[in-house]
Amino acid sequence: MFSTLLIAFASATLALAHGGVTSYTIAGTNYTGWSPYNSASDQTSIERPYSSFNPILDAADPTIHCNDAGTAGPHQLTAEVKAGSKITAYWSQWTHKEGPVTVYMASCGSSCSSVNSASVSWFKIAETGLVSGTLGNGVWGNTGVFDTLKYDAVIPAALADGEYLIRHELLALHQANTPQFYPECAQLKITGGGGKTPSGSYLAKLPGAYKMSDPGVTVDIYSTAAQTQTNYTVPGPAVWTGA
């Protein structure tokens, strides 16, 4: 009995130490997100299933696309949204101030529910890295999420209509040279768009968009150099705005 309680306490403590997207507001409409510790069969959400609030520790991890096996949920929904609209992702908890926030999208073709998120090509629509200060003592994108438990992005107005995955990722850099990735995905149907799609260097696979050796991924924010360094390159491709 004691060991069971100890395991349960340890699991709860680990969950409280991290986090994941738990809801969205899109163009003023609220959408319930995924609850990783509840039964999948009881959940209806625009968010793809993900396994836990725990981090992914390797940029090459096969689940880094959406923190799951890549498939839609048993009662998967897709939110219809007009291009140019704001999407706000919310976290129920977050404890790490250091690191960047990125938002990616990927075209699914006619339907996202039948698409594995490991197979699509991703493009970045928003990022917030080091806002001010130094690597060792600065304000980051994650600082904003820590303070408000939300992050705003805008669906590019120029984007072509169709179904897309949207992916929010927090990269926590609070442990020296041990990056922690927290990605979650949801399904959108874009309408009223400008007919454009990104190509070339704007597109990347996940895994593949970045690697552990990238200077923005494996960082020691406690090093002597980091205390005066004011430049930081957010991992992954450049942001596509459609301009």
C-alpha positions as CSV (number, residue, x, y, z in Angstrom):
1,M,0.0,0.0,0.0
2,F,2.8,2.4,0.9
3,S,4.7,1.7,-2.3
4,T,1.6,2.3,-4.4
5,L,1.0,5.7,-2.7
6,L,4.7,6.6,-3.2
7,I,4.5,5.8,-6.9
8,A,1.3,7.8,-7.3
9,F,2.8,10.8,-5.4
10,A,5.9,10.7,-7.6
11,S,3.9,10.6,-10.8
12,A,1.7,13.5,-9.6
13,T,4.8,15.5,-8.7
14,L,6.4,14.8,-12.1
15,A,3.3,15.9,-13.9
16,L,3.1,19.2,-11.9
17,A,6.7,19.9,-12.8
18,H,5.9,20.4,-16.5
19,G,2.9,21.0,-18.7
20,G,1.1,21.0,-22.0
21,V,-1.5,22.9,-24.0
22,T,-4.9,22.2,-22.4
23,S,-7.3,24.6,-24.4
24,Y,-7.5,27.1,-27.2
25,T,-9.3,30.3,-28.1
26,I,-9.6,30.8,-31.9
27,A,-11.3,33.9,-33.3
28,G,-13.1,34.3,-30.0
29,T,-14.4,30.7,-29.7
30,N,-13.1,28.5,-26.9
31,Y,-12.1,24.9,-27.5
32,T,-11.4,22.2,-24.9
33,G,-8.0,20.7,-25.3
34,W,-6.6,17.2,-24.6
35,S,-6.3,15.8,-21.0
36,P,-3.3,13.4,-21.2
37,Y,-4.2,11.7,-17.9
38,N,-7.8,11.0,-18.7
39,S,-9.2,8.2,-20.8
40,A,-8.9,8.8,-24.5
41,S,-12.3,7.1,-25.2
42,D,-14.1,9.8,-23.2
43,Q,-12.5,12.9,-24.9
44,T,-13.7,15.0,-27.8
45,S,-11.3,17.7,-28.8
46,I,-9.6,19.6,-31.7
47,E,-6.3,18.8,-30.0
48,R,-4.5,15.6,-31.0
49,P,-3.9,13.1,-28.2
50,Y,-0.6,13.4,-26.3
51,S,0.8,11.2,-23.7
52,S,1.8,13.3,-20.7
53,F,3.1,16.6,-19.4
54,N,6.7,15.1,-19.4
55,P,9.3,16.4,-21.8
56,I,10.8,14.9,-24.9
57,L,14.6,15.0,-24.4
58,D,15.9,14.3,-27.9
59,A,15.4,16.4,-31.1
60,A,15.4,13.1,-33.0
61,D,12.7,11.5,-31.0
62,P,10.2,9.9,-33.3
63,T,7.3,11.4,-31.4
64,I,8.5,15.0,-31.4
65,H,6.0,16.1,-34.1
66,C,3.0,16.0,-31.7
67,N,4.2,14.1,-28.6
68,D,2.3,11.0,-29.7
69,A,2.3,8.2,-32.3
70,G,1.0,10.7,-34.9
71,T,-2.7,9.7,-35.2
72,A,-5.9,11.5,-34.5
73,G,-8.0,10.9,-31.4
74,P,-11.0,8.5,-31.3
75,H,-13.4,11.5,-31.4
76,Q,-11.3,14.0,-33.2
77,L,-12.7,17.4,-34.0
78,T,-11.4,20.1,-36.4
79,A,-11.9,23.8,-35.7
80,E,-12.9,26.0,-38.7
81,V,-11.0,29.3,-38.6
82,K,-10.7,32.1,-41.1
83,A,-7.1,32.9,-42.2
84,G,-5.8,36.0,-40.4
85,S,-7.5,35.0,-37.2
86,K,-5.7,34.9,-33.8
87,I,-5.2,31.6,-32.0
88,T,-4.4,31.5,-28.3
89,A,-3.1,28.4,-26.7
90,Y,-3.4,27.9,-23.0
91,W,-1.4,25.9,-20.5
92,S,-2.9,24.8,-17.1
93,Q,0.6,24.9,-15.6
94,W,4.2,25.8,-16.6
95,T,7.3,26.1,-14.4
96,H,10.2,27.0,-16.8
97,K,11.0,30.6,-17.7
98,E,14.0,30.0,-20.0
99,G,13.6,29.1,-23.6
100,P,11.7,29.8,-26.8
101,V,8.1,29.3,-27.9
102,T,7.4,28.3,-31.5
103,V,4.2,27.7,-33.5
104,Y,4.2,25.5,-36.6
105,M,1.5,24.4,-39.1
106,A,1.4,21.6,-41.7
107,S,-1.0,21.0,-44.6
108,C,-3.0,17.8,-44.4
109,G,-4.6,17.9,-47.8
110,S,-8.3,17.2,-47.7
111,S,-8.5,15.8,-44.2
112,C,-6.2,15.9,-41.1
113,S,-7.9,13.1,-39.3
114,S,-6.5,10.4,-41.6
115,V,-3.0,12.0,-41.7
116,N,-0.1,10.9,-39.5
117,S,1.7,13.9,-38.1
118,A,5.1,12.3,-38.7
119,S,4.6,12.3,-42.4
120,V,3.7,16.0,-43.1
121,S,6.0,19.0,-43.8
122,W,5.9,21.8,-41.2
123,F,6.3,25.5,-41.5
124,K,6.7,28.0,-38.7
125,I,4.2,30.8,-38.3
126,A,5.4,32.4,-35.0
127,E,8.3,32.3,-32.6
128,T,9.5,34.2,-29.5
129,G,13.0,33.5,-28.3
130,L,15.2,35.7,-26.1
131,V,13.2,38.9,-25.7
132,S,15.7,40.9,-23.6
133,G,18.7,40.5,-21.4
134,T,21.2,37.7,-21.7
135,L,21.0,33.9,-22.1
136,G,21.8,33.6,-18.4
137,N,19.6,36.3,-17.1
138,G,16.9,37.3,-19.6
139,V,13.3,37.5,-20.6
140,W,12.2,34.6,-22.9
141,G,9.2,33.5,-24.8
142,N,8.7,30.9,-22.1
143,T,8.8,33.7,-19.5
144,G,5.6,35.0,-21.0
145,V,4.0,31.6,-20.9
146,F,5.1,31.2,-17.3
147,D,3.5,34.6,-16.4
148,T,0.3,34.3,-18.3
149,L,-0.1,30.6,-19.2
150,K,-1.0,31.5,-22.8
151,Y,0.6,32.3,-26.1
152,D,-0.9,34.2,-29.0
153,A,-0.3,33.7,-32.7
154,V,-2.0,34.7,-36.0
155,I,-2.8,32.3,-38.8
156,P,-1.2,34.0,-41.9
157,A,-3.9,35.7,-43.9
158,A,-2.2,34.7,-47.1
159,L,-2.5,30.9,-46.3
160,A,-4.4,28.8,-48.7
161,D,-7.7,27.2,-47.6
162,G,-7.6,23.6,-46.4
163,E,-7.0,21.4,-43.4
164,Y,-3.9,21.9,-41.3
165,L,-2.3,20.7,-38.1
166,I,-1.1,23.5,-35.8
167,R,1.7,22.7,-33.4
168,H,2.8,24.7,-30.3
169,E,6.2,23.9,-28.8
170,L,7.9,25.1,-25.7
171,L,11.6,24.4,-25.5
172,A,12.8,24.6,-21.9
173,L,16.5,25.4,-21.4
174,H,16.7,25.5,-17.6
175,Q,18.9,22.4,-17.4
176,A,22.4,23.0,-18.7
177,N,22.9,21.2,-22.1
178,T,19.7,19.2,-21.5
179,P,16.9,20.6,-23.7
180,Q,13.3,19.7,-22.9
181,F,10.8,19.8,-25.8
182,Y,7.0,20.1,-25.1
183,P,5.0,19.9,-28.3
184,E,1.2,19.6,-28.8
185,C,-0.9,19.7,-31.9
186,A,-4.5,20.5,-33.0
187,Q,-6.5,20.3,-36.2
188,L,-7.8,23.3,-38.1
189,K,-9.8,23.9,-41.3
190,I,-8.6,27.2,-42.8
191,T,-11.1,29.3,-44.8
192,G,-11.0,32.7,-46.5
193,G,-7.3,32.5,-47.1
194,G,-5.1,34.1,-49.7
195,G,-4.2,31.0,-51.6
196,K,-0.5,30.9,-50.8
197,T,1.6,28.0,-49.4
198,P,5.1,27.9,-48.1
199,S,7.9,26.1,-50.0
200,G,11.6,25.5,-50.0
201,S,13.5,26.3,-46.9
202,Y,10.3,27.3,-45.0
203,L,9.3,23.6,-44.9
204,A,10.8,21.0,-42.5
205,K,10.1,17.5,-41.2
206,L,9.7,16.6,-37.5
207,P,12.0,15.1,-36.5
208,G,14.5,16.9,-38.7
209,A,13.7,20.6,-38.3
210,Y,16.5,20.9,-35.8
211,K,19.1,18.7,-34.1
212,M,20.8,18.4,-30.7
213,S,23.9,20.1,-31.9
214,D,22.1,23.3,-33.0
215,P,23.3,26.2,-30.8
216,G,19.7,27.2,-30.0
217,V,18.9,23.6,-28.7
218,T,21.8,22.5,-26.5
219,V,22.5,25.6,-24.4
220,D,24.2,26.1,-21.0
221,I,22.5,29.2,-19.7
222,Y,24.7,29.0,-16.5
223,S,28.0,29.2,-18.3
224,T,30.2,32.3,-17.9
225,A,29.7,33.2,-21.6
226,A,25.9,33.0,-21.3
227,Q,25.9,35.8,-18.6
228,T,26.9,38.3,-21.3
229,Q,25.5,36.8,-24.5
230,T,22.5,38.7,-25.8
231,N,21.9,36.9,-29.2
232,Y,20.0,33.6,-29.5
233,T,18.8,31.8,-32.6
234,V,15.5,30.0,-32.3
235,P,15.8,26.5,-33.8
236,G,14.0,25.5,-37.0
237,P,13.2,27.3,-40.2
238,A,12.4,30.9,-40.6
239,V,8.9,32.2,-39.8
240,W,6.6,32.1,-42.9
241,T,4.2,35.1,-42.9
242,G,2.9,34.7,-46.4
243,A,4.2,38.1,-47.4
